[in-house]
Amino acid sequence: MSHARPPRAPRPALRLAGILLFTAIAVTLIVFLAVGIESRVWRLVALALACAAVTTVVILVPAGWRARGGFIAATFVGAAGVLPMFVNDKAEEPAVRPERAVNVNYLGVLLRGGPIPDLPYPLKAGAIGDTRIADAGAAKAVATLKVDIVFTAYAEDQLAVAFIELYRTKDEAATRAAERFEGLKAQYDNPAADGDSSSFCVDGSTHWVCGGTRGYVYVEDTVTPASNANRALASSTVGVILTYCDDQTLRAIT
């Protein structure tokens, strides 16, 4: 009666060559993963091949060696699986999210529509209409609007008026605010001025001029006379109108 012969074990030389070959393949693939493969698909393929190579090495290692080196093999396989988690897919993730476009012409229509929300007491916003600003700095404005403001209490000599200047770009609006702030400080003799181009107030001796910019607009408010209370009113009015412009800008996004 014949007995089937058990499969022959690989020769030691062939076994060693296979171990070295698949170890080299695994190490090479892991190096590529560490350096960074841009495509997510190819990164997953490389990971799968590296794991397969490591598994083959474990199979080829003699049983005695496998028992003694089990921990090392497990660590090696684990490292191969965890490594890609630390490799960023730079090609598929844009560094900066593109900004959504604003239809500036439509924004001008929205700004004219109003109404501007409640201003600080005792001020009340009235009509919003087109106007001309006799200042070369406003030449690039897409629209220049006047906001009528009235005092609902206090003395009759208190006056207030605000302007909204709409620009094609944010940079143009910021530049206009910076130039206007510097121009006001130079216009008056040693005026009290505070803030920066994004939000400022300048004492014009008989009145306060406060301005600010945000997004595509520059807003300016003038309040007479130049009392401390009126300075607070002027600054708060600019903030309210800028918030109004922000809300309309969101509606003008295309």
C-alpha positions in Angstrom: 0.0 0.0 0.0 1.5 3.3 -1.1 1.5 6.4 1.1 1.4 10.0 -0.2 4.6 11.7 0.5 4.4 15.0 2.5 5.3 18.1 0.5 9.0 18.9 0.6 10.0 22.0 2.6 11.7 24.6 0.5 15.4 24.4 0.4 17.2 26.6 3.0 18.8 28.7 0.2 15.5 29.2 -1.6 13.8 30.0 1.6 16.4 32.6 2.6 16.3 34.1 -0.9 12.5 34.4 -0.7 12.7 36.0 2.7 15.2 38.6 1.6 13.2 39.3 -1.7 9.9 39.9 0.0 11.4 41.8 2.8 13.1 44.1 0.3 9.7 44.5 -1.5 7.9 45.3 1.8 10.5 47.8 2.9 10.5 49.5 -0.5 6.8 49.9 -0.5 6.7 51.3 3.0 9.4 53.8 2.1 7.2 55.0 -0.8 4.3 55.3 1.6 6.4 57.3 4.0 7.8 59.6 1.2 4.2 60.2 0.0 2.2 58.8 -2.9 -0.1 61.5 -4.2 -2.9 59.2 -5.4 -5.1 57.7 -2.7 -5.7 54.6 -4.9 -2.1 53.9 -5.5 -1.4 54.4 -1.8 -3.9 51.8 -0.9 -2.5 49.4 -3.5 1.0 49.9 -2.1 -0.2 49.3 1.4 -2.0 46.0 0.3 1.2 44.8 -1.5 3.4 45.7 1.5 1.1 43.7 3.9 1.1 40.8 1.4 4.9 40.9 1.2 5.2 40.9 5.0 2.7 38.0 5.3 4.8 36.0 2.8 8.0 36.7 4.8 6.2 35.4 7.9 5.2 32.2 6.1 8.7 31.6 4.7 10.4 32.0 8.1 11.1 28.7 9.8 8.6 27.8 12.6 11.3 28.2 15.3 12.2 31.6 14.1 8.6 32.6 13.7 7.9 31.7 17.3 10.8 33.8 18.6 10.2 36.7 16.2 6.4 36.8 16.4 6.3 40.0 18.2 8.7 41.7 15.7 6.5 40.5 12.8 3.3 41.7 14.4 4.9 45.1 15.0 6.1 45.3 11.4 2.7 44.5 10.0 1.1 47.0 12.4 3.5 49.7 11.4 2.7 49.1 7.8 -1.0 49.6 8.5 -0.7 52.7 10.6 1.9 54.6 8.5 -0.4 55.8 5.8 -2.6 57.6 8.4 0.2 60.1 8.9 0.7 60.8 5.2 -1.4 63.7 3.9 -3.1 63.5 0.6 -1.9 67.0 -0.5 -3.0 66.6 -4.1 -6.6 65.9 -3.3 -7.1 68.5 -0.5 -6.8 72.1 -1.6 -4.8 74.2 0.9 -7.3 77.1 0.6 -11.0 76.9 0.0 -11.9 79.1 -2.9 -13.9 82.2 -1.8 -17.4 82.4 -3.2 -18.0 85.2 -5.6 -20.1 88.2 -4.7 -22.2 90.0 -7.4 -21.2 93.5 -6.5 -23.7 95.2 -8.8 -26.5 93.2 -7.2 -25.1 94.1 -3.8 -25.6 97.7 -4.7 -29.2 97.1 -5.5 -29.7 95.3 -2.1 -27.9 98.1 -0.2 -30.3 100.7 -1.7 -33.3 98.7 -0.6 -32.9 98.9 3.2 -34.2 99.2 5.8 -31.2 99.7 8.0 -31.9 98.1 11.5 -32.4 100.2 14.6 -29.6 102.7 15.2 -28.5 103.6 18.8 -31.0 105.8 20.5 -31.9 108.6 19.8 -30.9 108.1 16.1 -33.2 106.7 13.4 -32.2 105.8 9.9 -34.2 107.2 7.0 -34.0 106.8 3.3 -31.0 105.4 1.4 -30.2 107.1 -1.9 -27.5 107.6 -4.5 -25.2 110.6 -4.0 -22.0 112.1 -5.2 -18.9 112.3 -3.0 -16.5 115.1 -3.8 -13.4 113.1 -2.9 -11.0 111.7 -5.4 -10.5 108.7 -3.1 -14.1 107.6 -3.9 -13.5 107.6 -7.6 -13.3 103.8 -7.9 -16.6 103.2 -6.0 -19.2 101.2 -7.8 -21.9 103.0 -5.8 -21.9 105.9 -3.3 -25.0 106.0 -1.1 -26.2 108.5 1.5 -28.1 107.4 4.6 -30.4 110.0 6.1 -30.2 110.0 9.9 -32.3 112.0 12.3 -32.2 112.6 16.0 -35.6 111.7 17.6 -34.7 113.6 20.8 -32.3 116.2 22.3 -31.4 119.6 20.8 -32.2 120.7 17.3 -28.6 121.5 16.5 -27.6 117.8 16.6 -27.1 116.5 13.1 -26.0 113.2 11.6 -25.4 111.7 8.2 -23.8 108.5 6.9 -22.4 107.3 3.6 -21.9 103.9 2.2 -19.2 103.4 -0.5 -19.3 100.1 -2.4 -16.2 98.9 -4.2 -15.4 96.2 -6.8 -12.9 94.4 -4.5 -12.2 94.1 -0.8 -8.7 95.5 -1.4 -10.2 98.7 -3.0 -12.5 99.2 0.0 -9.6 98.7 2.5 -7.4 101.1 0.6 -10.1 103.7 0.5 -10.6 103.4 4.3 -6.8 103.7 5.0 -6.4 106.7 2.8 -9.5 108.4 4.2 -8.3 107.9 7.8 -4.9 109.4 7.0 -6.6 112.3 5.1 -8.8 113.2 8.0 -5.9 113.2 10.4 -4.1 115.6 8.1 -7.1 117.8 7.4 -7.6 118.9 11.0 -5.1 120.6 13.2 -3.8 118.0 15.7 -7.1 116.1 15.9 -8.0 113.5 18.5 -8.0 110.3 16.5 -8.2 106.7 17.5 -8.5 103.3 15.9 -7.1 102.1 12.6 -8.4 102.0 9.0 -10.8 99.2 9.8 -12.5 101.2 12.5 -11.7 104.8 13.5 -13.0 108.1 14.8 -11.5 111.6 14.2 -12.4 114.7 16.1 -13.1 117.5 13.6 -13.4 120.2 16.2 -17.1 120.8 15.6 -18.1 117.2 14.8 -17.1 113.6 14.9 -16.2 111.6 11.8 -16.2 107.8 12.3 -15.5 105.3 9.6 -14.9 101.6 9.0 -14.6 99.0 6.4 -15.7 95.4 6.0 -15.8 93.3 2.9 -16.6 95.4 -0.2 -17.8 98.6 1.6 -16.5 101.6 3.4 -18.9 103.3 5.7 -18.5 106.8 7.2 -20.7 108.7 9.7 -20.6 112.3 10.8 -22.3 113.6 13.9 -22.5 117.2 15.1 -21.5 118.6 17.7 -18.3 117.0 18.8 -19.4 115.7 22.2 -18.3 112.5 23.8 -21.8 111.2 23.6 -22.0 111.9 19.9 -18.7 110.1 19.3 -20.2 107.0 20.8 -23.3 107.5 18.6 -21.2 107.9 15.4 -19.0 104.8 16.1 -22.0 102.7 16.9 -23.8 103.8 13.8 -20.9 102.8 11.6 -21.0 99.3 13.3 -24.7 98.9 12.7 -24.5 99.9 9.0 -21.5 97.6 8.4 -23.5 94.7 9.9 -26.4 95.7 7.5 -23.9 95.6 4.6 -22.6 92.1 5.8 -26.1 90.8 5.7 -26.8 92.1 2.2 -23.4 90.7 1.0 -24.5 87.2 2.0 -27.6 87.6 -0.2 -25.4 88.8 -3.1 -23.2 85.6 -3.2 -23.6 83.8 -6.5 
